[in-house]
Amino acid sequence: MLAVVKRSGVTEPFSRDKVVNGVRRACQGRPVDEDALQQLAHRVEESIRSGGNAEIPSHEVGLAILGPLRDLDEVAYLRFASVYRSFSSVEDFEKEIADLRTAQRTDD
């Protein structure tokens, strides 16, 4: 059984549904269907399980979401990252957008 350790120290079972719900909010109004959300949650769970740990901090779950979400939809990624990483200025967004552009150039 895979468990997530929250910031408060409380441990709860990993929930793919929680991943989907969190990502769904970031994807509101974006062309992302339910199947894509389920596949993303599956990828996140596989990634976490491959680490071999029975418990994982909630922060690491968020990190595991960022990569697949960036691949799925960059706008949703920026929304999620802005909350997850606590963006506090326009410069934070600008830096993340610049990083996305750099990644796109290396992928091409």
C-alpha positions, 0 to 999 in steps of 0.5 A, a space after each residue: 500500500 502506498 501512503 502519502 505523508 501530508 505537511 501536517 504529518 498525517 498519513 493517508 493512502 495514495 488516491 488517484 482520484 485526488 490527483 485527477 481532481 487537483 489536475 482537473 481544476 488546472 485543466 478547467 476550460 482547456 481541451 483535456 478530456 477525462 480519459 487524459 486525466 485518468 492516464 495522467 493519474 496512472 502515470 503519476 502513480 506508476 512513477 511514485 511506485 517505481 521509487 519503491 517507497 511505501 510512504 511519499 511526502 505530498 510535495 513529491 506527489 506534486 512534483 510527479 504531477 508537473 512533468 506529465 501535466 506539462 506534456 498534456 497541456 502547458 496552460 494547465 501546467 502553468 496554473 498548477 505550477 503557480 499554485 504548487 510552487 506559490 508564484 508570487 509575481 509576474 516574474 515567476 510566471 515569466 521565468 516558467 514560460 521562458 523555461 517552457 519555451 526552452 524545453 520546446 526548442 530542445 524537443 524540436 
